[in-house]
Amino acid sequence: MGSVVKKRRKKMTKHKHRKLLSRTRHARKKK
């Protein structure tokens, strides 16, 4: 049970930070 909850939390954080990561990556490439 505990391991499943941890995996779900990791997936949620990844989805939340995906937009921020994509923006920073594009900005770095432009520079």
C-alpha distance matrix in Angstrom:
0.0 3.8 5.6 5.4 6.5 8.9 10.2 11.0 12.7 14.7 15.8 17.0 18.9 20.5 21.7 23.2 25.0 26.2 29.2 30.2 30.0 32.0 34.7 35.1 35.3 38.1 39.9 39.9 41.2 44.0 45.1
3.8 0.0 3.8 5.5 5.2 6.4 8.8 10.1 10.8 12.6 14.6 15.6 16.9 18.7 20.4 21.5 23.0 24.5 27.6 28.2 27.9 30.3 32.8 32.9 33.3 36.2 37.8 37.7 39.2 42.0 42.9
5.6 3.8 0.0 3.8 5.5 5.1 6.3 8.7 9.9 10.7 12.6 14.4 15.6 16.8 18.8 20.3 21.5 22.6 26.0 26.6 25.9 28.1 30.9 30.9 30.9 33.9 35.7 35.4 36.7 39.7 40.6
5.4 5.5 3.8 0.0 3.8 5.5 5.2 6.2 8.7 10.0 10.8 12.5 14.5 15.5 16.9 18.7 20.4 21.2 24.4 25.5 25.0 26.9 29.7 30.2 30.2 32.9 34.9 34.9 36.1 38.9 40.1
6.5 5.2 5.5 3.8 0.0 3.8 5.5 5.1 6.2 8.7 10.0 10.6 12.5 14.4 15.6 16.8 18.6 20.0 22.9 23.8 23.8 26.0 28.4 28.9 29.4 32.1 33.7 34.0 35.5 38.1 39.1
8.9 6.4 5.1 5.5 3.8 0.0 3.8 5.5 5.1 6.3 8.8 10.0 10.8 12.4 14.5 15.6 16.8 18.3 21.5 21.9 21.5 24.0 26.5 26.5 26.9 29.9 31.4 31.3 32.9 35.7 36.5
10.2 8.8 6.3 5.2 5.5 3.8 0.0 3.8 5.4 5.1 6.3 8.8 10.1 10.7 12.6 14.5 15.6 16.4 19.8 20.8 20.0 22.1 24.9 25.2 25.1 27.9 29.9 29.8 31.0 33.9 35.0
11.0 10.1 8.7 6.2 5.1 5.5 3.8 0.0 3.8 5.4 5.2 6.3 8.8 9.9 10.8 12.6 14.5 15.4 18.3 19.6 19.5 21.3 23.9 24.7 25.0 27.5 29.4 29.8 31.1 33.6 34.9
12.7 10.8 9.9 8.7 6.2 5.1 5.4 3.8 0.0 3.8 5.5 5.1 6.3 8.7 10.1 10.8 12.5 14.2 17.0 17.7 17.9 20.2 22.4 22.9 23.6 26.3 27.8 28.2 29.8 32.2 33.3
14.7 12.6 10.7 10.0 8.7 6.3 5.1 5.4 3.8 0.0 3.8 5.5 5.3 6.2 8.8 10.1 10.8 12.1 15.4 15.9 15.4 17.8 20.3 20.4 20.8 23.6 25.3 25.3 26.8 29.5 30.5
15.8 14.6 12.6 10.8 10.0 8.8 6.3 5.2 5.5 3.8 0.0 3.8 5.5 5.1 6.3 8.8 10.1 10.4 13.7 15.0 14.6 16.3 19.0 19.8 19.9 22.4 24.4 24.8 25.9 28.5 29.9
17.0 15.6 14.4 12.5 10.6 10.0 8.8 6.3 5.1 5.5 3.8 0.0 3.8 5.4 5.2 6.3 8.8 10.0 12.5 13.8 14.3 16.1 18.3 19.3 20.1 22.3 24.0 24.9 26.3 28.4 29.9
18.9 16.9 15.6 14.5 12.5 10.8 10.1 8.8 6.3 5.3 5.5 3.8 0.0 3.8 5.5 5.1 6.2 8.5 11.1 11.4 11.8 14.3 16.2 16.7 17.8 20.3 21.6 22.2 24.0 26.2 27.2
20.5 18.7 16.8 15.5 14.4 12.4 10.7 9.9 8.7 6.2 5.1 5.4 3.8 0.0 3.8 5.5 5.3 5.9 9.3 10.1 9.6 11.7 14.2 14.8 15.2 17.7 19.5 19.9 21.3 23.7 25.0
21.7 20.4 18.8 16.9 15.6 14.5 12.6 10.8 10.1 8.8 6.3 5.2 5.5 3.8 0.0 3.8 5.5 5.1 7.6 9.7 10.1 11.2 13.5 15.1 15.6 17.4 19.4 20.5 21.6 23.7 25.4
23.2 21.5 20.3 18.7 16.8 15.6 14.5 12.6 10.8 10.1 8.8 6.3 5.1 5.5 3.8 0.0 3.8 5.7 6.8 7.9 9.5 11.2 12.6 14.0 15.4 17.2 18.5 19.9 21.6 23.2 24.6
25.0 23.0 21.5 20.4 18.6 16.8 15.6 14.5 12.5 10.8 10.1 8.8 6.2 5.3 5.5 3.8 0.0 3.8 5.6 5.2 6.1 8.6 10.0 10.7 12.1 14.4 15.5 16.5 18.4 20.2 21.4
26.2 24.5 22.6 21.2 20.0 18.3 16.4 15.4 14.2 12.1 10.4 10.0 8.5 5.9 5.1 5.7 3.8 0.0 3.8 5.5 5.2 6.1 8.7 10.1 10.5 12.4 14.3 15.4 16.6 18.6 20.3
29.2 27.6 26.0 24.4 22.9 21.5 19.8 18.3 17.0 15.4 13.7 12.5 11.1 9.3 7.6 6.8 5.6 3.8 0.0 3.8 5.5 5.3 6.3 8.8 10.0 10.9 12.5 14.5 15.7 16.9 18.8
30.2 28.2 26.6 25.5 23.8 21.9 20.8 19.6 17.7 15.9 15.0 13.8 11.4 10.1 9.7 7.9 5.2 5.5 3.8 0.0 3.8 5.5 5.2 6.3 8.6 10.1 10.8 12.4 14.5 15.7 16.9
30.0 27.9 25.9 25.0 23.8 21.5 20.0 19.5 17.9 15.4 14.6 14.3 11.8 9.6 10.1 9.5 6.1 5.2 5.5 3.8 0.0 3.8 5.5 5.2 6.1 8.6 9.9 10.6 12.3 14.4 15.6
32.0 30.3 28.1 26.9 26.0 24.0 22.1 21.3 20.2 17.8 16.3 16.1 14.3 11.7 11.2 11.2 8.6 6.1 5.3 5.5 3.8 0.0 3.8 5.6 5.1 6.2 8.7 10.0 10.7 12.5 14.5
34.7 32.8 30.9 29.7 28.4 26.5 24.9 23.9 22.4 20.3 19.0 18.3 16.2 14.2 13.5 12.6 10.0 8.7 6.3 5.2 5.5 3.8 0.0 3.8 5.5 5.3 6.3 8.7 10.1 10.8 12.6
35.1 32.9 30.9 30.2 28.9 26.5 25.2 24.7 22.9 20.4 19.8 19.3 16.7 14.8 15.1 14.0 10.7 10.1 8.8 6.3 5.2 5.6 3.8 0.0 3.8 5.5 5.1 6.2 8.7 10.0 10.7
35.3 33.3 30.9 30.2 29.4 26.9 25.1 25.0 23.6 20.8 19.9 20.1 17.8 15.2 15.6 15.4 12.1 10.5 10.0 8.6 6.1 5.1 5.5 3.8 0.0 3.8 5.5 5.2 6.3 8.8 10.1
38.1 36.2 33.9 32.9 32.1 29.9 27.9 27.5 26.3 23.6 22.4 22.3 20.3 17.7 17.4 17.2 14.4 12.4 10.9 10.1 8.6 6.2 5.3 5.5 3.8 0.0 3.8 5.5 5.1 6.3 8.8
39.9 37.8 35.7 34.9 33.7 31.4 29.9 29.4 27.8 25.3 24.4 24.0 21.6 19.5 19.4 18.5 15.5 14.3 12.5 10.8 9.9 8.7 6.3 5.1 5.5 3.8 0.0 3.8 5.5 5.2 6.4
39.9 37.7 35.4 34.9 34.0 31.3 29.8 29.8 28.2 25.3 24.8 24.9 22.2 19.9 20.5 19.9 16.5 15.4 14.5 12.4 10.6 10.0 8.7 6.2 5.2 5.5 3.8 0.0 3.8 5.5 5.2
41.2 39.2 36.7 36.1 35.5 32.9 31.0 31.1 29.8 26.8 25.9 26.3 24.0 21.3 21.6 21.6 18.4 16.6 15.7 14.5 12.3 10.7 10.1 8.7 6.3 5.1 5.5 3.8 0.0 3.8 5.4
44.0 42.0 39.7 38.9 38.1 35.7 33.9 33.6 32.2 29.5 28.5 28.4 26.2 23.7 23.7 23.2 20.2 18.6 16.9 15.7 14.4 12.5 10.8 10.0 8.8 6.3 5.2 5.5 3.8 0.0 3.8
45.1 42.9 40.6 40.1 39.1 36.5 35.0 34.9 33.3 30.5 29.9 29.9 27.2 25.0 25.4 24.6 21.4 20.3 18.8 16.9 15.6 14.5 12.6 10.7 10.1 8.8 6.4 5.2 5.4 3.8 0.0
